[in-house]
Amino acid sequence: MTEAYEVIVVGGGTAGLSAALVLGRARRRTLVVDAGEPRNAPAAHMHGYLTRDGMSPAEFLAVGREEIARYGVELVRDTAVDVARGEDFAVELASGRSVRARRLVVATGLKDELPDVPGVAERFGKDVLHCPYCHGWEVRDQAFGVLATTAQSVHQALMVSQWSKDVTFFLHEFAESDLADDDLRRLAAAGVQVVPGEVAGLVIEDDRLTGVRLADGTVHTREVVFTAPRAVPQTDLLVRLGAELTETPFGAYPVVDGTGLTTVPGVWAVGNAMGFAEQVVNAAAGGYRAGAFINGELLMADLDATL
């Protein structure tokens, strides 16, 4: 038997829980399908969210789950594996459960693919970082390394120089000739040292990063390494529904309006499912906006049906 809801939210991170909170308070029968794999799980703390700065991401989500439960929102730990659109949306879960709803919110986020350099994955979220706005203050004035993943990594090297004046930019698999003259001039102006040569791995001593080792054996003493993972948007469900995607330097994301509505009527995308740069505070706002709009749309649809 297929269970019916008014709204199904696929993804139980910040954006999904925020949408569910609004919908629950609006007395909408809502289901959250949570695979339990938040993007910021490796981080010990989150930052930049007013009144929640420094809070553990795990604690933040636990509080969010408690809050939606107060309003009758159901949350199930499961994964949505298929979706079809008819009169409403039919969602198949990995457990074999079938559910359907009048509206669908996709909050499946993205995955970070890290450079294949020994030590990077093991230290990610500790002393291997990606976002200076998330972690820059906590590691300020330490010896930074920036591991290039694309030619655009120059921007990251320039940005982190706001938090430390001791920054070394490791070109890794890129040649200095790959960099534009303007990039080289800006790096010099920021005091960033540019080091060519492939990075062979990170040096870890006593559970802390102490250096970056090049393929030629040279070791550069560093305390923190910033690198930009390859973003892989989790858009499978949107693709199955035929949502239009647009290519960006950070992957293909759905085309959405100001509320998160995709090109598929009745389907919203929020959080990192609709954009690379959605931090926790942005994701919360986007989920709220989508939830409020969905409630209003359902109300008007029901009134029109009555008329």
LOTIRO-176478 format. One line per field, with one value per atom (N, C-alpha, C): z, y, x negated; residue number from 0; atom name. Coordinates in pm, whole numbers. Example, Ala and Ser with C-alpha at 12.3 -4.5 7.8 and 13.67 -1.06 7.14 Angstrom:
REM LOTIRO-176478
pz c(780 780 780 708 714 787)
py c(-569 -450 -330 -225 -106 3)
px c(-1319 -1230 -1320 -1285 -1367 -1290)
seq c(0 0 0 1 1 1)
atom c(N CA C N CA C)
//
This chain:
REM LOTIRO-176478
pz c(0 0 0 -83 -91 5 93 190 126 158 96 193 141 215 127 188 107 47 126 78 125 34 70 52 155 150 146 39 26 65 182 234 368 472 607 661 573 619 655 661 705 617 486 394 404 404 411 541 653 783 795 738 744 668 548 472 548 608 682 804 869 987 948 840 794 756 685 640 757 853 972 1050 1066 1137 1060 929 846 840 920 934 807 733 616 655 608 636 554 624 559 602 506 532 491 579 546 531 416 391 406 509 544 532 439 423 530 606 715 669 558 506 478 581 557 508 421 361 466 571 669 785 768 876 923 833 882 973 970 1048 1193 1285 1427 1465 1391 1422 1293 1301 1188 1233 1136 1169 1072 1115 1030 1039 1129 1149 1281 1270 1387 1495 1617 1738 1745 1635 1635 1595 1598 1558 1652 1594 1672 1713 1678 1715 1631 1688 1615 1509 1385 1282 1324 1391 1434 1537 1630 1731 1666 1570 1500 1433 1363 1295 1394 1505 1607 1664 1690 1739 1633 1507 1399 1389 1404 1399 1514 1630 1745 1718 1656 1631 1532 1423 1325 1382 1472 1532 1614 1672 1752 1669 1540 1453 1367 1408 1343 1214 1183 1064 1090 995 1007 940 1006 949 948 833 820 770 830 786 670 550 430 313 197 77 -34 -100 -215 -336 -397 -508 -642 -640 -766 -742 -847 -837 -972 -969 -1092 -1071 -1180 -1172 -1246 -1174 -1233 -1185 -1127 -1063 -945 -884 -779 -799 -696 -708 -628 -694 -629 -606 -481 -444 -388 -443 -395 -306 -189 -95 -97 -54 -57 27 131 219 154 37 -29 -5 81 111 -6 -36 -141 -78 -115 -62 -178 -160 -264 -200 -278 -226 -340 -306 -405 -448 -356 -386 -336 -399 -369 -349 -241 -215 -221 -310 -323 -251 -144 -64 -43 -154 -150 -148 -160 -142 -249 -209 -300 -222 -295 -234 -276 -185 -213 -251 -373 -415 -395 -304 -266 -358 -368 -449 -400 -493 -459 -414 -299 -239 -100 -70 62 177 267 385 376 253 237 291 249 295 444 498 641 728 677 757 722 626 582 697 719 828 956 957 1074 1042 973 929 777 707 563 546 493 491 350 329 196 198 311 314 422 384 486 568 510 587 696 668 765 875 838 932 945 866 864 999 1074 1203 1298 1296 1390 1361 1236 1203 1163 1199 1159 1201 1115 1138 1145 1108 1098 958 939 809 718 616 525 400 353 220 143 14 -73 -182 -189 -288 -409 -524 -645 -695 -730 -795 -937 -960 -1094 -1102 -1220 -1235 -1153 -1121 -1041 -893 -855 -716 -677 -777 -747 -659 -691 -613 -467 -441 -304 -233 -303 -244 -207 -294 -264 -148 -143 -36 101 113 246 297 209 256 346 352 446 589 608 742 783 690 724 618 664 571 535 578 546 464 333 245 133 114 4 -87 -216 -316 -392 -370 -434 -565 -678 -808 -837 -773 -785 -932 -998 -1136 -1239 -1195 -1286 -1303 -1422 -1450 -1424 -1390 -1365 -1491 -1607 -1733 -1749 -1666 -1671 -1607 -1532 -1459 -1544 -1537 -1610 -1544 -1623 -1570 -1455 -1468 -1361 -1232 -1246 -1128 -1059 -1136 -1078 -1009 -1068 -1008 -876 -874 -751 -642 -679 -581 -521 -605 -555 -463 -502 -420 -284 -279 -154 -71 -127 -54 -55 -151 -161 -238 -178 -245 -336 -461 -558 -570 -547 -550 -659 -767 -869 -822 -892 -859 -797 -830 -781 -631 -564 -420 -404 -328 -308 -187 -90 29 138 243 360 468 545 656 784 851 973 1088 1196 1315 1438 1525 1649 1620 1517 1479 1444 1378 1327 1201 1115 990 1016 966 988 859 745 623 499 384 253 182 140 75 -77 -150 -296 -347 -473 -534 -534 -536 -535 -394 -295 -158 -73 -134 -60 31 156 251 286 272 311 440 543 671 659 692 688 803 853 962 917 807 754 602 540 394 352 263 200 61 24 -110 -150 -278 -326 -378 -309 -360 -488 -564 -681 -633 -663 -618 -712 -652 -731 -684 -752 -711 -716 -616 -609 -673 -806 -881 -951 -910 -979 -986 -875 -874 -968 -970 -1057 -1204 -1235 -1373 -1413 -1323 -1353 -1383 -1319 -1339 -1460 -1521 -1639 -1610 -1489 -1455 -1542 -1584 -1662 -1571 -1616 -1541 -1618 -1545 -1609 -1560 -1652 -1618 -1551 -1445 -1376 -1358 -1315 -1287 -1174 -1101 -986 -1005 -1131 -1158 -1219 -1253 -1314 -1207 -1200 -1099 -1167 -1098 -1159 -1178 -1282 -1303 -1208 -1124 -1025 -1026 -974 -957 -816 -776 -648 -526 -546 -434 -433 -536 -546 -638 -699 -790 -915 -949 -1068 -1191 -1304 -1426 -1429 -1330 -1317 -1219 -1262 -1170 -1049 -931 -809 -745 -805 -752 -720 -596 -551 -521 -542 -503 -408 -295 -195 -145 -83 -29 -140 -112 -211 -329 -323 -440 -550 -514 -617 -638 -560 -581 -493 -544 -474 -348 -352 -247 -134 -121 -15 119 199 334 423 547 636 650 670 691 564 447 321 299 332 315 401 524 614 556 504 444 321 236 116 146 247 286 340 419 473 359 265 153 72 42 -36 41 171 251 255 274 281 146 37 -94 -127 -92 -119 -43 83 159 92 53 -13 -143 -220 -347 -326 -228 -199 -154 -72 -25 -142 -232 -346 -439 -458 -543 -486 -354 -291 -299 -282 -292 -434 -533 -671 -704 -648 -672 -612 -495 -430 -516 -568 -652 -780)
py c(-120 0 124 221 346 448 503 602 741 818 949 1061 1161 1282 1401 1518 1639 1680 1666 1703 1597 1558 1475 1559 1560 1629 1522 1518 1420 1488 1452 1515 1577 1529 1579 1666 1742 1841 1971 2078 2206 2253 2249 2300 2217 2084 1998 2012 2018 2033 2169 2271 2405 2408 2348 2340 2261 2149 2064 2135 2217 2291 2386 2460 2553 2477 2367 2289 2224 2174 2115 2218 2335 2442 2490 2466 2502 2386 2284 2170 2085 2082 1998 1861 1755 1621 1603 1596 1603 1487 1432 1326 1373 1353 1380 1246 1227 1106 1145 1092 1136 1019 1030 925 933 1045 1058 1081 1154 1179 1328 1413 1558 1592 1692 1732 1778 1846 1902 1808 1679 1583 1579 1597 1591 1707 1817 1936 1923 1967 1963 2077 2187 2304 2371 2443 2526 2672 2759 2901 2990 3115 3212 3210 3130 3123 3196 3313 3397 3319 3325 3258 3110 3053 2912 2898 3006 3003 2912 2817 2724 2597 2585 2467 2347 2229 2107 2084 2053 2022 1909 1808 1695 1740 1826 1877 1965 2046 2135 2054 1948 1866 1790 1746 1676 1767 1892 1989 2011 2020 2039 1924 1803 1686 1687 1729 1741 1846 1956 2064 2023 1956 1920 1816 1732 1628 1690 1808 1875 1907 1921 1961 1846 1726 1609 1567 1627 1586 1450 1360 1227 1228 1169 1156 1009 962 824 820 734 719 620 673 591 672 609 674 663 774 772 722 614 553 575 612 635 729 798 888 892 901 912 1016 1083 1188 1146 1147 1123 1231 1192 1293 1356 1276 1327 1264 1268 1216 1086 981 852 831 808 794 654 586 454 468 404 410 281 290 175 60 93 -10 -88 -42 -103 -31 68 146 237 252 343 454 577 693 786 867 963 1094 1201 1333 1425 1533 1631 1720 1743 1827 1758 1794 1729 1834 1821 1907 1821 1856 1782 1861 1801 1865 1766 1703 1593 1640 1769 1824 1784 1781 1741 1665 1597 1526 1594 1594 1652 1541 1548 1455 1524 1468 1530 1488 1571 1533 1401 1321 1190 1207 1269 1292 1229 1142 1077 1177 1151 1235 1335 1371 1475 1429 1313 1265 1240 1188 1156 1282 1392 1514 1615 1580 1676 1709 1839 1885 1909 1872 1893 2003 1966 2068 2070 1995 2013 2071 2190 2266 2316 2363 2414 2556 2600 2728 2819 2930 3020 3088 3108 3168 3072 2942 2841 2821 2826 2782 2879 2987 3075 3134 3179 3241 3144 3018 2919 2886 2905 2871 2995 3112 3238 3243 3305 3333 3208 3093 2974 2967 2870 2851 2774 2842 2783 2726 2616 2568 2565 2589 2576 2477 2368 2264 2289 2316 2348 2223 2242 2136 2177 2307 2362 2495 2552 2685 2789 2761 2854 2853 2762 2757 2882 2958 3087 3171 3172 3251 3208 3077 3029 3074 3067 3111 3259 3339 3482 3507 3434 3454 3421 3309 3268 3361 3442 3536 3643 3651 3742 3694 3564 3505 3470 3472 3446 3513 3564 3624 3525 3399 3294 3187 3212 3123 3073 2941 2878 2809 2839 2785 2673 2549 2433 2405 2418 2404 2258 2163 2020 1977 1949 1898 2010 2134 2247 2314 2364 2437 2585 2653 2797 2869 2812 2871 2861 2776 2766 2887 2965 3078 3205 3286 3413 3511 3605 3706 3783 3816 3889 3806 3675 3588 3591 3581 3581 3714 3823 3954 3967 3917 3924 3836 3719 3630 3697 3761 3831 3946 4020 4132 4086 3966 3912 3844 3833 3769 3618 3561 3417 3357 3260 3191 3082 3080 2980 2871 2746 2632 2534 2519 2419 2279 2179 2041 1965 1837 1753 1727 1733 1702 1552 1489 1344 1306 1396 1363 1466 1450 1537 1469 1548 1496 1511 1400 1400 1349 1426 1386 1414 1311 1326 1377 1321 1352 1499 1556 1692 1708 1795 1821 1910 1866 1945 1987 1928 1967 1908 1957 1909 1856 1729 1666 1662 1712 1707 1574 1546 1421 1411 1525 1520 1502 1487 1465 1590 1706 1831 1842 1886 1904 2051 2106 2244 2240 2301 2304 2384 2320 2385 2328 2410 2367 2341 2404 2393 2387 2306 2303 2328 2423 2448 2385 2327 2274 2276 2282 2288 2149 2079 1950 1969 1862 1863 1840 1933 1923 1831 1735 1644 1658 1740 1759 1627 1604 1482 1510 1506 1549 1434 1311 1195 1204 1238 1243 1352 1465 1575 1536 1465 1419 1321 1231 1134 1205 1319 1393 1487 1497 1581 1727 1759 1899 1951 2075 2138 2172 2138 2168 2271 2343 2437 2409 2412 2385 2507 2481 2585 2533 2618 2567 2465 2452 2362 2248 2218 2109 2159 2064 2097 2103 2217 2239 2272 2246 2273 2422 2451 2588 2608 2711 2736 2883 2910 3050 3096 3211 3268 3189 3095 3014 2875 2843 2709 2617 2668 2587 2554 2426 2382 2397 2351 2357 2247 2159 2057 2109 2133 2184 2094 2157 2081 2030 2062 2012 2131 2135 2239 2178 2254 2214 2320 2277 2371 2325 2418 2386 2359 2274 2243 2162 2117 2052 2152 2282 2384 2480 2466 2555 2519 2543 2507 2589 2717 2811 2825 2732 2744 2697 2792 2760 2727 2689 2645 2754 2877 2984 3010 2999 3016 2900 2779 2661 2671 2720 2735 2834 2946 3047 2992 2919 2864 2762 2678 2581 2648 2752 2827 2887 2949 3015 2914 2800 2698 2644 2616 2563 2657 2786 2884 2894 2893 2905 2782 2664 2540 2540 2580 2584 2677 2795 2888 2834 2768 2713 2602 2515 2408 2466 2570 2634 2687 2760 2817 2708 2601 2491 2426 2409 2347 2438 2569 2662 2666 2665 2665 2538 2424 2297 2301 2364 2377 2462 2571 2659 2589)
px c(-85 0 -88 -55 -129 -69 -152 -106 -105 -4 14 -18 -90 -123 -88 -90 -74 -208 -315 -448 -549 -637 -752 -877 -961 -1090 -1197 -1273 -1381 -1511 -1561 -1683 -1656 -1726 -1701 -1811 -1876 -1973 -1904 -1982 -1927 -1813 -1830 -1727 -1600 -1615 -1498 -1422 -1495 -1429 -1361 -1423 -1363 -1231 -1229 -1104 -999 -1041 -948 -891 -972 -925 -812 -832 -728 -601 -617 -502 -429 -505 -442 -362 -417 -346 -224 -225 -109 -8 -31 61 67 -44 -52 -111 -49 -101 -229 -341 -472 -559 -632 -729 -867 -965 -1105 -1176 -1239 -1318 -1465 -1530 -1665 -1762 -1858 -1959 -2067 -2070 -2167 -2309 -2327 -2461 -2481 -2477 -2492 -2632 -2638 -2765 -2866 -2820 -2912 -2942 -2913 -2938 -3084 -3185 -3324 -3363 -3287 -3323 -3278 -3363 -3328 -3234 -3243 -3160 -3116 -3004 -2961 -2966 -2984 -3003 -2926 -2907 -2841 -2689 -2634 -2489 -2459 -2399 -2375 -2301 -2349 -2300 -2339 -2393 -2433 -2580 -2654 -2794 -2873 -2946 -3026 -2954 -2829 -2750 -2793 -2787 -2816 -2708 -2746 -2644 -2552 -2606 -2523 -2420 -2463 -2370 -2263 -2305 -2212 -2101 -2138 -2038 -1951 -2009 -1931 -1823 -1857 -1759 -1651 -1692 -1596 -1498 -1547 -1457 -1357 -1402 -1311 -1203 -1243 -1148 -1040 -1076 -973 -878 -928 -843 -730 -754 -651 -528 -545 -435 -383 -415 -360 -428 -543 -616 -680 -665 -724 -862 -961 -1094 -1131 -1179 -1220 -1364 -1446 -1584 -1586 -1594 -1583 -1638 -1642 -1692 -1589 -1561 -1471 -1548 -1503 -1576 -1507 -1380 -1311 -1192 -1151 -1037 -968 -836 -758 -650 -613 -513 -386 -273 -143 -49 63 149 76 -10 -97 -234 -320 -455 -467 -509 -528 -678 -715 -856 -879 -978 -1017 -1140 -1135 -1246 -1327 -1452 -1541 -1489 -1412 -1356 -1243 -1196 -1083 -952 -954 -834 -800 -673 -626 -544 -573 -501 -468 -366 -331 -287 -294 -258 -220 -151 -109 -224 -319 -433 -560 -672 -800 -908 -983 -1099 -1224 -1316 -1441 -1551 -1601 -1706 -1820 -1861 -1957 -2102 -2126 -2260 -2359 -2485 -2592 -2697 -2783 -2896 -3026 -3123 -3253 -3351 -3406 -3510 -3644 -3724 -3850 -3963 -4068 -4184 -4244 -4290 -4346 -4492 -4507 -4638 -4638 -4733 -4735 -4729 -4635 -4619 -4507 -4467 -4365 -4230 -4183 -4053 -4051 -4160 -4166 -4163 -4214 -4223 -4114 -4027 -3925 -3830 -3809 -3725 -3803 -3931 -4018 -4118 -4226 -4321 -4336 -4253 -4232 -4093 -4085 -3960 -3931 -3808 -3775 -3720 -3664 -3593 -3650 -3713 -3766 -3657 -3540 -3431 -3381 -3392 -3350 -3454 -3583 -3687 -3805 -3806 -3922 -3959 -3860 -3887 -3956 -3914 -3968 -4115 -4160 -4299 -4379 -4328 -4391 -4537 -4616 -4758 -4845 -4791 -4874 -4936 -5023 -5089 -4994 -4943 -4846 -4915 -4861 -4889 -4760 -4764 -4647 -4683 -4610 -4634 -4546 -4606 -4530 -4457 -4332 -4255 -4216 -4204 -4181 -4256 -4259 -4322 -4247 -4120 -4040 -4080 -4169 -4214 -4292 -4334 -4399 -4308 -4180 -4085 -4086 -4091 -4095 -4223 -4334 -4461 -4457 -4396 -4385 -4291 -4180 -4083 -4142 -4212 -4259 -4368 -4428 -4529 -4470 -4337 -4270 -4288 -4310 -4318 -4461 -4554 -4695 -4782 -4893 -4989 -5099 -5084 -5181 -5109 -5099 -5023 -5113 -5112 -5185 -5086 -5095 -5004 -5074 -5030 -5090 -5016 -5086 -5022 -4986 -5053 -5022 -5033 -4923 -4928 -4915 -4920 -4909 -5045 -5069 -5192 -5171 -5278 -5267 -5217 -5244 -5198 -5047 -4982 -4836 -4769 -4847 -4791 -4799 -4696 -4695 -4791 -4839 -4932 -4869 -4740 -4673 -4669 -4651 -4651 -4787 -4892 -5026 -5056 -5011 -5033 -4956 -4833 -4754 -4814 -4859 -4922 -5046 -5125 -5243 -5204 -5099 -5054 -5003 -4945 -4892 -5000 -5121 -5229 -5222 -5149 -5133 -5250 -5319 -5429 -5373 -5415 -5369 -5475 -5435 -5527 -5483 -5559 -5525 -5565 -5513 -5549 -5433 -5427 -5317 -5330 -5216 -5212 -5194 -5284 -5280 -5196 -5183 -5104 -5124 -5045 -5056 -5139 -5208 -5287 -5204 -5179 -5097 -5183 -5189 -5263 -5178 -5166 -5087 -4946 -4884 -4747 -4729 -4828 -4813 -4897 -4851 -4921 -5042 -5157 -5278 -5346 -5305 -5372 -5309 -5359 -5316 -5440 -5433 -5548 -5527 -5625 -5620 -5676 -5652 -5697 -5849 -5920 -6066 -6123 -6035 -6078 -6085 -6074 -6078 -5956 -5978 -5868 -5857 -5736 -5708 -5627 -5681 -5611 -5483 -5370 -5239 -5156 -5064 -4976 -4832 -4794 -4658 -4668 -4585 -4577 -4432 -4416 -4286 -4288 -4176 -4162 -4016 -3989 -3851 -3811 -3722 -3675 -3596 -3584 -3497 -3355 -3266 -3127 -3050 -2979 -2896 -2752 -2671 -2531 -2454 -2371 -2290 -2154 -2152 -2033 -1961 -1988 -1929 -1777 -1713 -1567 -1516 -1585 -1544 -1559 -1666 -1687 -1577 -1540 -1435 -1302 -1281 -1157 -1163 -1279 -1293 -1319 -1370 -1399 -1513 -1502 -1608 -1725 -1846 -1967 -2049 -2133 -2223 -2364 -2461 -2600 -2663 -2740 -2816 -2958 -3051 -3186 -3189 -3078 -3074 -2974 -2941 -2848 -2718 -2631 -2502 -2394 -2325 -2222 -2089 -1978 -1847 -1821 -1750 -1700 -1583 -1591 -1486 -1447 -1327 -1285 -1324 -1277 -1315 -1268 -1176 -1128 -1190 -1270 -1328 -1250 -1140 -1060 -1140 -1147 -1219 -1129 -1177 -1097 -991 -991 -887 -782 -660 -557 -542 -541 -523 -650 -767 -894 -985 -1030 -1123 -1258 -1365 -1500 -1555 -1612 -1662 -1799 -1870 -2002 -2102 -2200 -2302 -2250 -2125 -2065 -2036 -2032 -2005 -2121 -2228 -2341 -2458 -2579 -2701 -2724 -2688 -2730 -2629 -2534 -2435 -2494 -2540 -2588 -2468 -2493 -2385 -2279 -2322 -2225 -2143 -2207 -2134 -2037 -2081 -1996 -1872 -1888 -1773 -1673 -1723 -1635 -1565 -1639 -1579 -1471 -1495 -1394 -1269 -1287 -1174 -1092 -1161 -1092 -1011 -1072 -1001 -881 -899 -789 -670 -697 -588 -516 -592 -530 -447 -498 -425 -292 -295 -170 -69 -112 -21 33 -52 -9 95 72 168 302 296 419 501 437 508 560 482 527 652 656 772 896 873 984 1040 950 994 1071 1026 1093 1234 1248 1379 1472 1419 1500 1545)
seq c(0 0 0 1 1 1 2 2 2 3 3 3 4 4 4 5 5 5 6 6 6 7 7 7 8 8 8 9 9 9 10 10 10 11 11 11 12 12 12 13 13 13 14 14 14 15 15 15 16 16 16 17 17 17 18 18 18 19 19 19 20 20 20 21 21 21 22 22 22 23 23 23 24 24 24 25 25 25 26 26 26 27 27 27 28 28 28 29 29 29 30 30 30 31 31 31 32 32 32 33 33 33 34 34 34 35 35 35 36 36 36 37 37 37 38 38 38 39 39 39 40 40 40 41 41 41 42 42 42 43 43 43 44 44 44 45 45 45 46 46 46 47 47 47 48 48 48 49 49 49 50 50 50 51 51 51 52 52 52 53 53 53 54 54 54 55 55 55 56 56 56 57 57 57 58 58 58 59 59 59 60 60 60 61 61 61 62 62 62 63 63 63 64 64 64 65 65 65 66 66 66 67 67 67 68 68 68 69 69 69 70 70 70 71 71 71 72 72 72 73 73 73 74 74 74 75 75 75 76 76 76 77 77 77 78 78 78 79 79 79 80 80 80 81 81 81 82 82 82 83 83 83 84 84 84 85 85 85 86 86 86 87 87 87 88 88 88 89 89 89 90 90 90 91 91 91 92 92 92 93 93 93 94 94 94 95 95 95 96 96 96 97 97 97 98 98 98 99 99 99 100 100 100 101 101 101 102 102 102 103 103 103 104 104 104 105 105 105 106 106 106 107 107 107 108 108 108 109 109 109 110 110 110 111 111 111 112 112 112 113 113 113 114 114 114 115 115 115 116 116 116 117 117 117 118 118 118 119 119 119 120 120 120 121 121 121 122 122 122 123 123 123 124 124 124 125 125 125 126 126 126 127 127 127 128 128 128 129 129 129 130 130 130 131 131 131 132 132 132 133 133 133 134 134 134 135 135 135 136 136 136 137 137 137 138 138 138 139 139 139 140 140 140 141 141 141 142 142 142 143 143 143 144 144 144 145 145 145 146 146 146 147 147 147 148 148 148 149 149 149 150 150 150 151 151 151 152 152 152 153 153 153 154 154 154 155 155 155 156 156 156 157 157 157 158 158 158 159 159 159 160 160 160 161 161 161 162 162 162 163 163 163 164 164 164 165 165 165 166 166 166 167 167 167 168 168 168 169 169 169 170 170 170 171 171 171 172 172 172 173 173 173 174 174 174 175 175 175 176 176 176 177 177 177 178 178 178 179 179 179 180 180 180 181 181 181 182 182 182 183 183 183 184 184 184 185 185 185 186 186 186 187 187 187 188 188 188 189 189 189 190 190 190 191 191 191 192 192 192 193 193 193 194 194 194 195 195 195 196 196 196 197 197 197 198 198 198 199 199 199 200 200 200 201 201 201 202 202 202 203 203 203 204 204 204 205 205 205 206 206 206 207 207 207 208 208 208 209 209 209 210 210 210 211 211 211 212 212 212 213 213 213 214 214 214 215 215 215 216 216 216 217 217 217 218 218 218 219 219 219 220 220 220 221 221 221 222 222 222 223 223 223 224 224 224 225 225 225 226 226 226 227 227 227 228 228 228 229 229 229 230 230 230 231 231 231 232 232 232 233 233 233 234 234 234 235 235 235 236 236 236 237 237 237 238 238 238 239 239 239 240 240 240 241 241 241 242 242 242 243 243 243 244 244 244 245 245 245 246 246 246 247 247 247 248 248 248 249 249 249 250 250 250 251 251 251 252 252 252 253 253 253 254 254 254 255 255 255 256 256 256 257 257 257 258 258 258 259 259 259 260 260 260 261 261 261 262 262 262 263 263 263 264 264 264 265 265 265 266 266 266 267 267 267 268 268 268 269 269 269 270 270 270 271 271 271 272 272 272 273 273 273 274 274 274 275 275 275 276 276 276 277 277 277 278 278 278 279 279 279 280 280 280 281 281 281 282 282 282 283 283 283 284 284 284 285 285 285 286 286 286 287 287 287 288 288 288 289 289 289 290 290 290 291 291 291 292 292 292 293 293 293 294 294 294 295 295 295 296 296 296 297 297 297 298 298 298 299 299 299 300 300 300 301 301 301 302 302 302 303 303 303 304 304 304 305 305 305 306 306 306)
atom c(N CA C N CA C N CA C N CA C N CA C N CA C N CA C N CA C N CA C N CA C N CA C N CA C N CA C N CA C N CA C N CA C N CA C N CA C N CA C N CA C N CA C N CA C N CA C N CA C N CA C N CA C N CA C N CA C N CA C N CA C N CA C N CA C N CA C N CA C N CA C N CA C N CA C N CA C N CA C N CA C N CA C N CA C N CA C N CA C N CA C N CA C N CA C N CA C N CA C N CA C N CA C N CA C N CA C N CA C N CA C N CA C N CA C N CA C N CA C N CA C N CA C N CA C N CA C N CA C N CA C N CA C N CA C N CA C N CA C N CA C N CA C N CA C N CA C N CA C N CA C N CA C N CA C N CA C N CA C N CA C N CA C N CA C N CA C N CA C N CA C N CA C N CA C N CA C N CA C N CA C N CA C N CA C N CA C N CA C N CA C N CA C N CA C N CA C N CA C N CA C N CA C N CA C N CA C N CA C N CA C N CA C N CA C N CA C N CA C N CA C N CA C N CA C N CA C N CA C N CA C N CA C N CA C N CA C N CA C N CA C N CA C N CA C N CA C N CA C N CA C N CA C N CA C N CA C N CA C N CA C N CA C N CA C N CA C N CA C N CA C N CA C N CA C N CA C N CA C N CA C N CA C N CA C N CA C N CA C N CA C N CA C N CA C N CA C N CA C N CA C N CA C N CA C N CA C N CA C N CA C N CA C N CA C N CA C N CA C N CA C N CA C N CA C N CA C N CA C N CA C N CA C N CA C N CA C N CA C N CA C N CA C N CA C N CA C N CA C N CA C N CA C N CA C N CA C N CA C N CA C N CA C N CA C N CA C N CA C N CA C N CA C N CA C N CA C N CA C N CA C N CA C N CA C N CA C N CA C N CA C N CA C N CA C N CA C N CA C N CA C N CA C N CA C N CA C N CA C N CA C N CA C N CA C N CA C N CA C N CA C N CA C N CA C N CA C N CA C N CA C N CA C N CA C N CA C N CA C N CA C N CA C N CA C N CA C N CA C N CA C N CA C N CA C N CA C N CA C N CA C N CA C N CA C N CA C N CA C N CA C N CA C N CA C N CA C N CA C N CA C N CA C N CA C N CA C N CA C N CA C N CA C N CA C N CA C N CA C N CA C N CA C N CA C N CA C N CA C N CA C N CA C N CA C N CA C N CA C N CA C N CA C N CA C N CA C N CA C N CA C N CA C N CA C N CA C N CA C N CA C N CA C N CA C N CA C N CA C N CA C N CA C N CA C N CA C N CA C N CA C N CA C N CA C N CA C N CA C N CA C N CA C N CA C N CA C N CA C N CA C N CA C N CA C N CA C N CA C N CA C N CA C N CA C N CA C N CA C N CA C N CA C N CA C N CA C N CA C N CA C N CA C N CA C)
//
